[in-house]
Amino acid sequence: MDKKTFIAILLLSSLSVSSTLATQRMARIIGGTPANSTAWPWMAGLVTKQSSTIAGVFCGASLVAKDWVLTAAHCVIDSNSNSFDVIINHAKLNGSTGERLTVDQIIIHPLYDDFDLTNDLALLKLSTPSTNTPIQILAPFTFQDNTGKAALALGWGTTSTTSEQNPTELHQVDLPIIDNLRCDKAMGDITDEMLCAGEGLGFKDTCFGDSGGPLIVFDTESGSWRQAGITSWGFDCAEPGFFGVYTRLKKYASFISNHICSANELPPAATLALELQGNRVDLNWSTSDATSGYRLNYAAYPQAPTIYSVDINQSTSLSIQLGTGSAFYAAITSYKGNCLSGYSNIEHFVIK
């Protein structure tokens, strides 16, 4: 059975959000451990309206702004904003801490395909802001979700491939990110907008029903945990030779920024000055109080087949020694949380 047929059968069997759908589409952390109840305050979940927190959670999610939550499109494609609530910082479902908030608006990615789960992303506007701190997603063109990077998946789902009893506390599992070519051979139809993770041995997984939960990585450039993916689909749970497939968030960073950030929340674009002295490149750029950090974006000159970016945090200048023959474009982007600026002026240089 190919992937599209498998997903079609899964989706046809799940036509509406209900307690039955909640069980089918819940996250399934296989081979994981209970999470630290205070480690992930931005962790969110979708709860069927008028259900208890324990019984009603049917998908994972993450807080990406005080009043915006990120999840998978397939979690909410058949829903309206009155059919479910969002819980935040509620690691212990039977605990008294955490928030339960209503939803004002659902934005599904306009190119989402409910058949093959491409562009599997949705944004939920909360009726009232959360008091918790959002997680930052990975920026465009980052290296931090490359093959071999250690990742962590979170969810409240079933912890066994045979049991349908779900834990009352948040679980986490360590999963390595794998190459898309390797994943495509195992799973089929893997696009650049998808990310795959797993050890493929049948012991650890998030499975096809993880539904909107976050896949996070420790960003060595910023020294913080950032969200790399949204759990999207897979074949069964922890089957040897298969992997979990996630929506690759760095591909959607600008889409998310454009929808969750008002005009006055967007940081201004910097102005870049570039000076070449022998083999040394000096870069300086303007600053703003409306910015929490900057990224250096660069690509080979004069052809630019691939763009790369590096988080330089709050630095406002950079000097680099490069070899003779080096030639690059360079530009600066600014960020404040998940709100992104446009590019600064784009400069280029050739070291002769």
C-alpha positions in Angstrom: 0.0 0.0 0.0 1.5 3.3 -1.0 1.6 6.4 1.2 -1.3 8.2 -0.5 -3.6 5.2 -0.3 -2.7 4.7 3.3 -3.4 8.3 4.2 -6.6 8.4 2.2 -7.9 5.4 4.2 -6.9 7.0 7.5 -8.6 10.3 6.6 -11.7 8.7 5.3 -12.1 6.9 8.5 -11.8 10.2 10.4 -14.5 12.5 9.1 -15.1 14.8 12.0 -13.6 16.0 15.3 -14.9 13.9 18.1 -13.7 11.8 20.9 -13.2 8.9 18.4 -11.2 11.2 16.1 -9.2 12.4 19.1 -8.0 8.8 19.8 -7.1 8.1 16.2 -5.1 11.3 15.7 -3.4 11.7 19.1 0.3 11.8 19.4 1.9 8.5 20.2 5.3 8.9 21.9 6.9 5.4 21.6 10.1 4.6 23.6 10.1 8.0 25.4 10.1 9.2 29.0 7.9 11.6 31.0 8.9 15.2 30.3 9.9 17.7 33.0 6.6 19.4 33.8 8.2 22.9 33.8 10.6 22.6 30.9 8.3 23.3 28.0 5.8 26.1 29.1 4.9 26.8 25.4 3.7 23.2 24.9 0.0 23.2 23.9 -2.7 20.7 23.0 -6.1 20.8 21.4 -9.0 19.7 23.5 -12.5 18.8 22.3 -15.1 21.3 23.6 -17.0 20.3 26.7 -14.5 17.4 27.3 -12.2 17.1 30.3 -8.5 17.9 29.7 -7.6 14.3 30.3 -10.2 12.7 28.0 -10.4 15.4 25.3 -6.9 16.1 24.0 -6.7 15.0 20.4 -3.7 16.9 19.0 -0.5 18.6 20.0 0.4 22.2 19.3 2.9 24.9 20.4 2.6 28.6 21.5 4.4 30.7 18.9 3.2 34.1 20.1 1.2 35.3 23.1 -2.1 34.9 21.1 -1.1 32.4 18.4 -0.7 28.6 18.5 0.8 26.4 15.8 -0.4 22.9 14.9 -0.9 20.6 12.0 -3.6 21.5 9.4 -5.0 17.9 9.4 -5.8 18.4 13.1 -8.3 21.1 12.4 -9.3 20.9 8.7 -12.8 19.6 9.7 -13.2 21.9 12.7 -14.4 25.3 13.5 -13.1 27.6 16.3 -16.0 26.7 18.6 -15.4 22.9 18.5 -12.2 22.8 20.6 -10.1 24.7 23.2 -6.3 25.0 23.5 -4.4 24.0 26.7 -1.0 25.6 27.3 1.7 24.7 29.9 -0.5 21.8 31.1 2.1 19.0 31.1 0.2 17.0 33.7 -3.3 16.7 32.3 -4.7 15.9 35.8 -2.9 18.8 37.4 -4.3 22.2 38.4 -1.7 24.4 36.6 -1.8 25.6 33.0 -4.3 27.4 30.8 -7.4 26.4 28.8 -8.2 29.1 26.3 -10.8 29.4 23.5 -10.0 29.9 19.8 -11.0 32.9 17.8 -9.7 32.0 14.3 -8.2 29.1 12.4 -5.8 29.8 9.5 -4.9 26.7 7.4 -2.0 27.0 5.0 -3.6 27.9 1.6 -1.6 25.1 -0.2 -2.4 22.4 2.3 -3.3 19.1 0.7 -5.6 16.9 2.8 -4.6 13.8 0.7 -0.8 13.8 0.8 -0.4 16.1 3.8 1.9 18.6 2.1 2.0 22.1 3.7 0.5 20.5 6.9 0.4 23.6 9.0 -2.3 25.7 10.7 -2.3 28.8 13.0 -4.9 29.3 15.7 -5.6 32.8 17.0 -6.5 32.7 20.7 -9.4 34.7 22.0 -7.2 35.9 24.9 -3.4 36.0 25.1 -1.5 33.3 27.0 0.7 34.3 30.0 3.3 31.8 28.9 6.5 32.4 26.9 6.3 31.3 23.3 8.9 29.1 21.6 10.8 30.5 18.6 10.8 28.5 15.4 13.9 27.9 13.2 14.7 30.7 10.8 14.9 30.4 7.0 18.1 28.9 5.6 19.4 27.7 9.0 21.7 24.7 9.4 20.1 23.6 12.7 17.8 21.0 11.2 20.4 19.2 9.1 20.9 15.5 8.9 22.2 14.0 12.2 20.9 16.7 14.4 19.4 15.4 17.7 15.8 16.3 18.0 13.1 15.9 20.7 9.4 15.2 20.1 6.7 15.9 22.6 3.2 14.6 23.1 0.5 13.1 25.4 -0.3 10.1 23.2 -0.3 6.4 23.7 3.1 5.1 24.8 2.6 1.6 23.4 2.0 0.1 20.0 -0.7 -2.2 21.4 -2.3 -0.1 24.1 -4.8 2.7 23.6 -4.4 4.0 27.1 -2.8 7.5 27.1 -0.6 8.9 29.8 -1.8 11.9 31.9 1.6 13.5 31.7 3.5 14.9 28.8 6.1 12.5 27.2 9.2 13.2 25.2 11.4 11.1 22.9 14.9 11.7 21.4 15.0 11.2 17.6 17.8 12.0 15.1 17.0 14.0 12.0 17.6 11.9 8.9 18.3 12.8 5.2 15.3 13.4 3.0 16.7 11.0 0.3 16.9 8.2 2.8 13.5 9.0 4.1 12.0 9.1 0.6 13.2 5.6 -0.1 11.4 4.4 3.0 8.3 6.6 3.0 7.9 7.9 -0.5 6.8 11.4 -1.7 9.1 13.4 0.7 9.3 17.1 -0.3 11.7 19.8 0.7 9.0 21.2 3.0 9.1 18.0 5.0 11.6 16.8 7.6 12.1 13.2 8.7 13.3 11.9 12.1 13.7 8.6 13.8 16.1 5.7 14.4 14.2 3.3 12.1 14.8 0.4 14.5 11.3 0.1 15.8 11.9 1.4 19.4 11.3 5.1 19.2 8.8 7.1 17.1 5.9 9.5 17.1 3.9 7.7 14.4 1.4 8.9 11.8 -1.1 10.2 14.5 1.2 12.6 16.4 -0.9 15.3 15.0 0.5 18.8 15.5 3.0 18.2 18.3 6.4 19.9 18.1 9.7 18.5 17.1 12.4 20.7 18.7 16.2 21.0 18.4 18.8 22.8 20.6 20.0 25.7 18.4 23.7 25.9 19.1 23.9 29.4 17.6 21.3 31.0 19.9 21.8 28.6 22.8 18.1 27.9 23.0 15.5 25.2 22.1 13.7 26.1 18.9 10.9 24.3 17.0 12.1 22.5 13.8 8.9 20.7 12.8 5.3 19.8 13.3 4.5 16.1 13.5 2.6 15.3 10.4 2.4 11.6 9.3 4.0 8.1 9.3 3.3 4.4 8.8 2.0 2.8 11.9 3.9 3.2 15.2 7.6 2.5 15.6 7.8 0.1 12.7 11.3 -1.0 11.8 12.5 0.7 8.6 10.1 3.6 8.8 10.4 7.2 10.1 8.3 10.0 11.4 7.5 12.9 8.9 7.2 16.5 10.0 6.4 19.8 8.5 9.8 21.6 8.1 9.2 24.9 9.8 12.1 26.9 8.5 10.3 26.8 5.1 7.3 28.5 6.7 9.0 31.0 9.0 8.0 34.0 6.7 4.4 32.7 6.3 4.1 32.4 10.1 5.6 35.9 10.7 3.3 37.4 8.1 0.2 36.0 9.8 0.9 36.4 13.5 2.8 39.7 13.5 1.1 43.1 13.1 2.9 45.9 11.3 4.2 47.4 14.5 5.5 44.1 15.7 7.7 43.5 12.7 11.3 44.6 13.3 12.7 47.1 10.8 15.1 46.0 8.2 18.7 46.8 8.9 21.1 48.9 6.7 24.3 47.0 5.9 27.7 48.5 5.3 30.4 46.1 3.8 34.1 46.9 3.6 36.8 44.7 2.1 40.4 45.0 3.3 42.6 42.4 1.8 41.2 39.0 2.8 39.1 40.5 5.6 35.5 41.3 5.2 34.0 43.8 7.7 30.3 44.1 8.0 28.4 46.6 10.1 24.6 47.2 10.3 22.1 49.6 11.9 20.3 48.6 15.1 16.9 49.1 16.5 15.2 48.7 19.9 12.4 46.8 18.1 14.8 44.0 17.3 15.9 41.1 19.6 18.5 39.6 17.2 20.0 39.5 13.7 21.0 36.9 11.1 23.7 36.9 8.5 22.4 35.6 5.2 24.8 34.7 2.5 25.1 32.9 -0.9 27.8 32.3 -3.5 28.4 35.1 -6.0 27.5 35.6 -8.9 25.4 32.4 -8.9 23.3 31.8 -5.7 21.9 28.3 -5.9 21.6 28.0 -2.1 21.1 30.6 0.6 22.6 30.0 4.1 22.0 31.9 7.3 23.7 32.2 10.7 22.2 33.6 13.9 24.5 36.4 15.2 22.2 37.2 18.1 22.6 40.9 19.2 25.9 41.6 17.5 25.9 44.6 15.2 29.2 43.9 13.4 31.2 41.0 12.0 34.7 40.6 10.6 35.6 37.5 8.6 38.9 36.3 7.1 38.4 34.4 3.8 40.6 32.8 1.3 41.5 34.3 -2.1 38.8 33.7 -4.7 36.0 33.8 -2.1 32.9 35.6 -3.5 29.6 36.0 -1.7 26.4 38.0 -1.5 25.6 39.1 2.1 22.5 40.6 3.7 21.2 41.0 7.3 17.7 40.1 8.6 16.3 41.1 11.9 13.9 39.2 14.2 11.9 39.7 17.4 10.5 36.4 18.5 8.9 34.8 15.5 8.4 38.2 13.8 10.9 38.6 10.9 12.1 41.7 8.9 12.8 41.8 5.3 16.4 41.8 3.9 18.7 44.7 4.4 20.4 46.0 1.3 22.2 43.1 -0.4 25.9 43.5 -0.9 28.5 41.4 -2.6 32.3 41.0 -2.6 35.1 39.2 -4.4 38.5 38.6 -2.7 41.2 38.7 -5.4 
